Amino acid sequence: MYYIISFLCTVSVAEQSAQGSPIGIEPSTIVAICALVVSILGLYLAVRYNRRTIRITEHHNRLSVRPSLVVHYYRKSKDNEEYALLKNEGLGPAYLKKIEYGYKGKTYFSMADHINENCTSQIDKIDAEQSATSKIADFVLSKDSEIQLFRIKYYEKINLEDIEGVCQLLEINIRFKSIYDQDYFYRKVLNQ
């Protein structure tokens, strides 16, 4: 487009200089005006495409350091225990803000609260170790690292399949941020 406008301006000036200026403007002034229009158009296009390139680059940078959290839940009958690990499988760090446990429509802020309220018949047989909730405020989970969310050890030898597990249909809801301060939410329902 730049070349087309420049060519038309040059042809127009060449015609006017051959015929004399019928509108009283010097040919050099017409060339200057055409050059100014072409320069302004070029500046506009450069700014427009640079802004687009910057936006694409910023979007790429945000995706390249996005955290991705995954809860790994383990239920070991031979060791009489259940536990969950939270792992960051993304490319950037995750700034953990809040972990909540949900069970039958109610929210608990620690696994111990859930066990105390919902496992009264077996509470004397259970030892719950709360690992992450007490130290969760602004905890940073770096790439490929993991923390233990909870570990439940049954004192007596019981068959985990014979009882409704403490973690049966337990929801784990996690709020976290990326390095770019973007909010994310992760939800995992155990045994589903």
ChimeraX attribute file (.defattr): number of C-alpha atoms within 10 A of each C-alpha:
attribute: neighborCount
match mode: 1-to-1
recipient: residues
	/A:1	9
	/A:2	12
	/A:3	9
	/A:4	10
	/A:5	15
	/A:6	16
	/A:7	13
	/A:8	12
	/A:9	19
	/A:10	17
	/A:11	12
	/A:12	15
	/A:13	21
	/A:14	14
	/A:15	13
	/A:16	17
	/A:17	14
	/A:18	9
	/A:19	9
	/A:20	14
	/A:21	13
	/A:22	9
	/A:23	7
	/A:24	7
	/A:25	11
	/A:26	14
	/A:27	19
	/A:28	11
	/A:29	11
	/A:30	16
	/A:31	17
	/A:32	12
	/A:33	13
	/A:34	20
	/A:35	17
	/A:36	12
	/A:37	15
	/A:38	19
	/A:39	13
	/A:40	12
	/A:41	14
	/A:42	14
	/A:43	11
	/A:44	12
	/A:45	12
	/A:46	12
	/A:47	11
	/A:48	11
	/A:49	11
	/A:50	12
	/A:51	12
	/A:52	12
	/A:53	12
	/A:54	11
	/A:55	12
	/A:56	12
	/A:57	12
	/A:58	12
	/A:59	11
	/A:60	12
	/A:61	12
	/A:62	17
	/A:63	15
	/A:64	12
	/A:65	17
	/A:66	23
	/A:67	26
	/A:68	19
	/A:69	23
	/A:70	16
	/A:71	21
	/A:72	15
	/A:73	18
	/A:74	14
	/A:75	18
	/A:76	12
	/A:77	14
	/A:78	10
	/A:79	12
	/A:80	17
	/A:81	20
	/A:82	20
	/A:83	19
	/A:84	20
	/A:85	17
	/A:86	19
	/A:87	22
	/A:88	21
	/A:89	19
	/A:90	19
	/A:91	15
	/A:92	21
	/A:93	23
	/A:94	29
	/A:95	23
	/A:96	19
	/A:97	16
	/A:98	16
	/A:99	21
	/A:100	16
	/A:101	21
	/A:102	18
	/A:103	17
	/A:104	9
	/A:105	6
	/A:106	9
	/A:107	15
	/A:108	17
	/A:109	14
	/A:110	19
	/A:111	25
	/A:112	16
	/A:113	13
	/A:114	19
	/A:115	19
	/A:116	14
	/A:117	10
	/A:118	14
	/A:119	15
	/A:120	11
	/A:121	8
	/A:122	13
	/A:123	14
	/A:124	11
	/A:125	15
	/A:126	19
	/A:127	15
	/A:128	20
	/A:129	15
	/A:130	17
	/A:131	17
	/A:132	18
	/A:133	16
	/A:134	10
	/A:135	10
	/A:136	15
	/A:137	13
	/A:138	13
	/A:139	14
	/A:140	16
	/A:141	21
	/A:142	17
	/A:143	19
	/A:144	15
	/A:145	13
	/A:146	17
	/A:147	14
	/A:148	17
	/A:149	23
	/A:150	20
	/A:151	20
	/A:152	21
	/A:153	16
	/A:154	21
	/A:155	13
	/A:156	10
	/A:157	11
	/A:158	15
	/A:159	13
	/A:160	17
	/A:161	9
	/A:162	7
	/A:163	10
	/A:164	10
	/A:165	16
	/A:166	18
	/A:167	21
	/A:168	13
	/A:169	16
	/A:170	19
	/A:171	21
	/A:172	21
	/A:173	16
	/A:174	19
	/A:175	16
	/A:176	24
	/A:177	19
	/A:178	20
	/A:179	14
	/A:180	12
	/A:181	11
	/A:182	11
	/A:183	13
	/A:184	18
	/A:185	11
	/A:186	14
	/A:187	16
	/A:188	17
	/A:189	17
	/A:190	16
	/A:191	13
	/A:192	7
